[in-house]
Amino acid sequence: MAAASNKENTALAWLRRLWPLLLLLAGMALVFAMGWHRYLTLQELVTRREALSAAIAGHTILAVLAFMAIYAATVALSLPGAAVLTLAGGFLFGWFWGGLASMLAASAGAVLVFLIARTALGEPLAARAGPWLAKLRQGFQEDAFSYLLFLRLVPIFPFWLVNLAPALLGVSLWTYTLATVIGIVPGSFAYSIAGKGLDSVIVAQQAAHQSCLAKMGSDAEELCPFVLEPRALLTPGLIVGFVALGLVALIPIAVKRFRRKPA
């Protein structure tokens, strides 16, 4: 009887720990099942830009709040499309307000994922961590802010992975939040500025698309695709800038390692 009661208590404890994660996974599955993630593309923004601009007119504050809610949910559910939303923010609200809204929403979504992952997975993992994992956690925690800042500034890893890994490596909420907010700023405003000038890019791309169709024939849609990718708006100079900022974030770690070396 006591054994059955203990099992029931253990199951309830795991359910209380895992229900936010299960809810997040269910939301992700629902979005993909309904196909809502397909709206988070640059093509959809191009197609609906006039309707969106008209809907926002006169309801700017409400539109910004709705935009931030959608953005935060996109990040929390680890959906592809955060870059497109940042572009959309700059396009619809201007580079400053769009960048600010994107930064706050992305940070809120990332912190939500961190808290859920830390509660559901991070604490049990810490309790069962072997020597290798415990050493890795300790090493990461010693310079967590610099490592996180580097990962945020240099987009070499998927955004969802950078949101999840610190929770499993025992990073504190304050360190994670501060590094996330600071690290997201350059990308948010860079994409938002690009979004502000997106209309001219769209017009140029549409002109090239129509010119191609005129030469190849109206039935040559496959040979003349109208495609806009967020990564196409990243100039080499901008990428170099992100990498340089990331390397600056690692300087404190390099200095600490150098000072530890024996004379």
N, C-alpha and C positions, 0 to 999 in steps of 0.2 A: 504493500500500500504506500509506504514511504517512498519506495523507488519510483512508483508511478507518479506520485506527487512531485518528486524532484524532476522527473522528465518533463512533466507539464510546465513546471516553473521555468525550466531551461528553454523549452520551446517558446513560452511567452516572452522571455527575456530576449531571445533571438528575434522574435517578431517585432518587438518594440524597437529593437536596434535596426532592423532591416526595412521596416515599412517605408521610410522616406525613399530609400534606394529603389525598392520595388515600385513605388509610385512613379519615380522618375523614369524607370525603364518602361513602365506601362504607357506613360505619356509619349516617350520616344517611339514606341511601337505603334501607337495610335496615329501619330503624325505621319509616319512612313506608310502605314496602311491606307490612310486617307489621301495620301499623295500631296499633303500640304507643303512638304519640303520643296516641291517643284516650283513654288511661287518665289523662292529665295534665289532667284537668278537675275543676272543683269538684263537678259532678254525680257523678263517680266516687267522690270522697271522701265525699260524702254517702251514697251507696249502700253503700259498703264500710267506713264508719267503725266500726261495731261489730266487724266481723271484724278490722280492723286493730288496734283497741284490744285485742282478745283475743289476737292474735298477739304483740303487744309485751309483754304482761304477763309478767313473769319473765325477759324477754330484752331489757331496755332498752338495754344497751350495744351488743349485736349489732344491734339494730334501728336505733339512731342511726347506727352505721357503715354499715349498708346504705342508710339514708336519704341519708347524705352521698355515698355512691358513686353512687346514682341521680341525685342533684341535680347533682353535678359532671359526670356524663355528659350530662345534659340541657343544661347550659350549654355544654359543649364541643361538642356536636352542634348547638347553636343551635336547639333544639326549643322550641316554645311551651309554657309551663307552669311556668316558674320561680316566678312569683307564686303559683300554686296550691300548689307544693311548700313555699313559705315558710309559707303558711297552714296546710298540713298539718303542718309541723314544730311550729308553735305549738299546734295542736290536739292532736297526739299526745304531745308531749314537754314542753309548758309553754312559756311565752313566752321564758324565758331560755335554756334548753337548745336549744329549737327555733330561736330566733334566732341563737344562737352556731353551731349546726350548719349552718344555712343560709348564714351569712356565710362560714364557712370553706370550705364546699363550692362556693359560687358563686365565691369568689376563686380556688380551685384550678382550677375549670373555665375561668375567664376567663384565667388565666395560661397554661394549656395551649394555648388557642386563640391567644393572643398569640405564644407561642414557635413554634408551628407556622407561623403566618402570617408571622412575621418571617423565619424561615429559608427558607420556600418562596417568599415573594413580596417581602418587605420589602427584603432585601439585593439581589436582582436589580433591583428597582425603583430603589433608590438608585443603583446603578451606571449605570442608563440614564435617570435623571431629567433632564428638561429644566430650563431656567432657572426657569420658573414653578413647577414642582413642587418644585425644590430650595429656592426661596425660601419656599414654603409649609411645607416640612418644617422649615426653619430657624426660621421664625416660631413654629411650634407647639412646637418643642423648647425655645425660650427660656422659655416659661411652661407647659411640659407638665403639671406637677403641678396648677396652678390650673385649666387647661382640663379636664383629666381629672376633677378633683374636681367641677367644675361639671356635666359630662356624667353623672357617676355620681349626683349628688344630685338633679338635675332630670331626670326620666324623659321627655324630649321626643324622644329618639332610641331606636330598638330596641336592646336589650341586646347583641345579636350585633354590631351595627355599632360600638358603643362598644368592644367587645372587639377588633374587627378593625382599625379605623382607626389606632390608635396604632402598631401594628406596621408599617404602611405609611408612617407619618410619622417613623419613626426614634426613637421614644421608648425610653429605656433600661428594662431589666427592673426595676430597683429603683424608679424613678419610677412606672412602671405599676403595680407590685404594691402600693406604699404607697398611691397614690391610689385604687386599686381597693378595697383593704381598708377604708380610712377612708370612702370614698364609699358602700360597700355597707351599712355599719352602720345608718344611720337606716332605710332601707327594709326591711332584714332584720328588725329588731326591731319596726318599725311593723306590718308584715304578720303577724309572729309573735304580737304582742299581739292583733291582730284575729282570728287563728286560734284563740287561746286562748278567745275569746268566741264562736267560730263555732257552737257547739252551740245556743246560745240563738237565734242568727240562723236556723239550720236549722229549729228547732222553730217559730219564728214564721212562716217562709216556708211550711213544710208545713201549718200551720194555715190560712194564707191560701189555699193551693192547694186544700185540702179544702173550705174554705168556698165557694170559687168553683165547684168541681165540684158541690157540693150545690145551688147556685143555678142553674147552667147545665145540669146533668145530667151523668151519669157518662161520656157519650160526647162531651163537649165538651173533650177533652184539649188540643186545639189552641188553644182560647180561654182555657184556664187553664194555661199552661205553668209547670212548676216549674223556674225558672231562677235560678241564682246565678252572678254574675260577680265575679271578684276586684276589678275596678275599682269595683263598687258599694260595697265596703267602705272605699274611700278617701273620707274626708270632705273637704269644701272646706278646712277648717282644716288638715288634714294636707297637702294639696296646696300650700297657701300656705306651710306650714312648709318643705317641700322646696324650693320656689322661693327662699325667703329664705335657706336654707342655701347654695343654689347661687350666689346673688348675693354672699354673703359670700366664697365661694371665689374670686370674680373681683376682689375688692378689691385684692389685691397687683398684679394686672395693670393695673388702672386707676391705681393710685399710680405705678407705673413709667412708664406712658405720660404721666402728668401731669408727672413730673419731667424727662422728656426734652424737653418743650416749651421753646423758647427764651424767655427773659424778655422 
